[in-house]
Amino acid sequence: MEKVIVIGSGFAGLSTAAFLAKAGYKVKILEKNTTTGGRARVFKAKGYTFDMGPSWYWMPEIFENFFNEFNHCTDDFYKLIQLDPGFKIVFRNKDMDIPSNWDEICQVFDNHEKNGSDKLKLFMKDAEEKYNIGLEFLYNSPGLSITELFRKNIIKNINKLEILTTYRQHIKKYFTNSYLINILEFPVLFLGTAANNTPALYSLMAYSGIKQGTFYPIGGFNEVIKAMEKICQKHGVEIATNQEVQKINITNNKVTSVTTINKIIKTDLLIGTADYAHIEEKLLEKKYRNYSDSSWKSKKFSPSALIFYLGVNKKIEKLDHHTLFFDEDIQKHTEEIYENPRWPSKPLFYTCCPSKSDPNVAPDGKENLFILIPIAAGLEDSETIREGYFNRIIRRLETYCEQNIKENIEYKKSYCINDFKEDYNAYKGNAYGLANTLLQTANLKPKIINKKIKNMYYSGQLTVPGPGVPPSIISGQLVAEHIIRNKKKH
Ligand SMILES: Cc1cc2nc3c(=O)[nH]c(=O)nc-3n(C[C@H](O)[C@H](O)[C@H](O)COP(=O)(O)OP(=O)(O)OC[C@H]3O[C@@H](n4cnc5c(N)ncnc54)[C@H](O)[C@@H]3O)c2cc1C
């Protein structure tokens, strides 16, 4: 039985391990941290359960597809609910709820623009087509051959994909109202790039987040990690935590073993799902790397984040499960992330309050509150900077909520660039990998194969299909399928 080592136990690591184990490989996952899940880890403190990373459960069929591959469904492991409203956006002059019901969403658009709902229906019809073509593409494109881009379905629909149109130009073909434009731009902004630098294809994100809706697994996002771990265990995958890989050992252009903090472990195949740049720069000798240091420096990274995990000993009435604070200049904050990286002068921020929907994540009568400010990757990070932003954001929250909050915080932990580096070996402390620009899409993403080492592969949010939980799950599957297809070659 061929032995496989997978570095990392995030979504990509668990996904690839499960598929390979099902195909008969003997798989071992090595994870540096004490707990599994990577960026989707969880921690408990003072009766609160905090998801550390993802909170938006979009593209539900990708989760379902994963479990179906193992003759299961999500219901076997966790209960999924649809949030209503899906989310709320706080603008300077008004709040807008995005309901779960389609007719009510249409009403919101009619209230803001003449024929708003008709335009929205056309926009979403187009986005749904992009979504369906996009999904088929994601599942079938390991990014290794240009022929992947010339499949019948892609060629036939090339105009529909609007590859050379930016997402903002695309939205403006339909809408003029700035609130509606902001609502439709948000899905790409928080997870990747500014709308004026993202291909129109990514309207598929708006289709998922607004038309399909926003979901939540009761117990928290980490329930998905637990479920995937169960699938792995059922297929015999061994998961070793506290096992940071420090070196990849190579003989005759083949990985023979890895050196961890306390062992040398032999293997026939290696899949690195930790941050791609870390694997290349820290674990491989220079001559075996796919990309040079300068190539990593020139890439455009998605935002990092300043996060606060708060336990609040009372209810906060005006917050929803997901509330986006777009009450400052969106353009300015976007520029301060991408064009002119610096700490934001007037930050937008996002709050997630899962205790609104789930009694499991906070003690009775209390609130589990996660605050996230998107920031450029690679900024200087210090306690003083974090605390300065904390005070400003809490003041804004208190004003908006018309309630004291700061004096009711009974648990507080901050998390930022230095933690992303320390915990995940994240290049420049990135949170979500590479930005979804045209030049970093599909075949232009870092490759899943090592070009110089026959039996080494990469998976995860820095390679195809890209950042986010659903793409990371697909990434693991793509690599496993590639290995299984090419079994005799390594
Ligand atoms: C704050 C935040 C919010 C997010 N929100 C959302 C959201 O709402 N919805 C969504 O879909 N996505 C969201 N994302 C993105 C999503 O979480 C990621 O795209 C996804 O979890 C990445 O999974 P991965 O397996 O590629 O990487 P990771 O989760 O980073 O897994 C890599 C693993 O490798 C381990 N590792 C690193 N170096 C080594 C080493 N040398 N040896 C052994 N192990 C090592 C790390 O510890 C880690 O466990 C969010 C991310 C963050 C950070």
The ligand as a Gaussian input file, in Angstrom:
#p B3LYP/6-31G(d) Opt

LIG

0 1
 C      -10.604000      35.064000       9.510000
 C      -11.005000      34.257000       8.323000
 C      -12.312000      34.280000       7.895000
 C      -12.707000      33.528000       6.802000
 N      -14.010000      33.531000       6.433000
 C      -14.439000      32.693000       5.471000
 C      -15.822000      32.505000       5.255000
 O      -16.636000      33.112000       5.940000
 N      -16.217000      31.619000       4.306000
 C      -15.308000      30.914000       3.554000
 O      -15.714000      30.106000       2.704000
 N      -13.978000      31.057000       3.763000
 C      -13.521000      31.911000       4.708000
 N      -12.196000      32.021000       4.980000
 C      -11.223000      31.309000       4.142000
 C      -11.112000      29.843000       4.518000
 O      -11.105000      29.705000       5.905000
 C       -9.828000      29.277000       3.931000
 O       -9.809000      29.509000       2.530000
 C       -9.665000      27.772000       4.171000
 O       -9.951000      27.441000       5.502000
 C       -8.243000      27.378000       3.800000
 O       -8.047000      26.013000       4.016000
 P       -6.647000      25.332000       3.659000
 O       -6.767000      23.902000       3.990000
 O       -6.244000      25.700000       2.282000
 O       -5.568000      26.066000       4.581000
 P       -5.386000      26.117000       6.173000
 O       -6.687000      26.125000       6.843000
 O       -4.459000      27.231000       6.468000
 O       -4.673000      24.734000       6.520000
 C       -3.273000      24.566000       6.402000
 C       -2.786000      23.807000       7.614000
 O       -1.379000      23.561000       7.482000
 C       -0.788000      23.660000       8.791000
 N        0.648000      23.887000       8.649000
 C        1.297000      25.010000       8.254000
 N        2.632000      24.789000       8.218000
 C        2.827000      23.503000       8.602000
 C        3.988000      22.690000       8.759000
 N        5.226000      23.146000       8.482000
 N        3.829000      21.418000       9.199000
 C        2.588000      20.914000       9.477000
 N        1.459000      21.652000       9.337000
 C        1.579000      22.927000       8.886000
 C       -1.517000      24.831000       9.406000
 O       -1.397000      24.829000      10.806000
 C       -2.949000      24.565000       8.929000
 O       -3.633000      23.747000       9.839000
 C      -11.758000      32.747000       6.088000
 C      -10.432000      32.714000       6.514000
 C      -10.061000      33.461000       7.629000
 C       -8.636000      33.399000       8.093000

